[in-house]
Amino acid sequence: MSTGTYLEVEDLKVHFRTEDGIVKAVDGVSFGVERGKTLSIVGESGSGKSVTSLTMLGLHNTRTATVSGRLTIGDVDIVSAKPETVRRMRGKDMSMIFQDPLTALHPFYSIGRQISEAYRIHHKVGKDQAWKRAVEMLDRVGIPEPARRAKQYPHEFSGGMRQRAMIAMALVNDPNLIIADEPTTALDVTVQAQILDLLEDLQREFHSAIILITHDLGVVSQVADDVLVMYGGRAVEKGSVERVMRSPEHPYTWGLLNSVPSLKGDSNDELVPIPGNPPSLLNVPPGCAFNPRCAHAMLPGPCAIVRPELEVVPGDGGHSAACHLPVDERKAIRESDVRKVEV
């Protein structure tokens, strides 16, 4: 069950002023997510995923960053809101699970103190009640002996336990929007599965909207409802996880899928990497930013001249892609050369 779009992003641009020029980290991205749903943002490092997520929390330095467009959480536009308004929302209306909990958690304070302080910021309660709430959340995320472990410090927790503690801190105020930035990075496969199952269980309990930022398409196929594929600071494809994984429309998405090992294929088959490197966001190629790495680019032609916009795939109003290749040609290439990921 959903209650309508909770996060709405329209033409979001985040540009950074540097000595070398303007870095167009995010350059006109639009998407939305409903409560109770999970949107996964995928792409290589430097595609703009994390910058987008930090913008949702209002964490960019306004002295070097220029943010434009509209980013509405609930009924508040984060882009135009006063910093104090965004600060009051941070942790309560929207919260973030950071990629590396060892650096996100303060090494000098106990886990329980950090979680309880996050609770007291938004609730007028005493230290004892806040501590009790911290212990309850540690228990809720599956940490054994939570009363004892709450007194311990981040370095006394394993990687998986620190990630659970981060989730407890992110959820202590029952936020409506949770942003998870690579929440399973550097964790072994078993712990990854536990963390993803935990997020799903907590989403059902709190009915939160989740933005999951990852490069792991296996994770996407397991937990996401919708997918946004980013490249060079822009969205190149978006749609339901089933449509994007089974019928991808953009050559960059094809490359991501072909780089994923298949459990059903020949074990001797080599992975197919995407050639070249992601573009510099200081000097994004004209036309389609992916054209220097695309085996199907029409060069010379529109791929090198005209920047493609997201267009709805015929017959599927919920699936769109930014590609100059004709739809029939994309279909033929996809059916012959692109690996599918089970969802």
Number of C-alpha atoms within 10 A of each C-alpha: 9 13 9 12 17 20 24 17 20 15 15 20 22 22 20 20 14 11 5 7 11 16 19 23 24 28 21 17 21 19 18 18 23 21 21 23 24 24 26 30 26 24 24 17 13 18 24 25 29 22 17 21 19 14 18 25 21 20 14 16 9 10 8 12 18 16 21 16 19 19 24 20 22 16 10 15 18 23 20 14 12 11 13 9 11 21 13 13 19 19 25 22 18 26 25 25 23 20 20 18 20 17 10 13 22 14 13 10 13 18 28 28 19 20 28 25 16 20 26 18 13 14 12 10 13 10 14 10 14 22 22 14 19 28 25 17 24 27 19 16 22 16 20 12 11 19 17 10 19 25 13 16 19 23 15 13 16 12 20 21 20 22 26 27 29 27 28 26 27 27 28 23 21 21 20 24 32 26 25 23 22 17 26 23 16 13 15 11 11 9 16 17 15 15 22 16 14 17 20 19 13 17 21 14 11 15 21 25 25 28 24 25 24 24 19 17 20 15 16 24 19 14 19 22 18 24 28 26 24 23 24 27 27 26 27 28 26 29 24 18 25 17 18 26 22 18 20 27 26 23 27 22 23 21 20 21 25 20 17 17 17 16 9 6 9 9 9 6 9 10 12 13 12 17 11 9 10 18 18 15 22 16 13 16 17 15 16 24 25 24 21 18 17 18 12 13 19 13 11 8 11 18 23 18 14 13 16 16 16 17 16 16 15 10 7 10 10 13 23 25 24 21 25 20 17 8 12 9 10 18 14 11 14 19 13 8 11 20 22 18 21 12 14
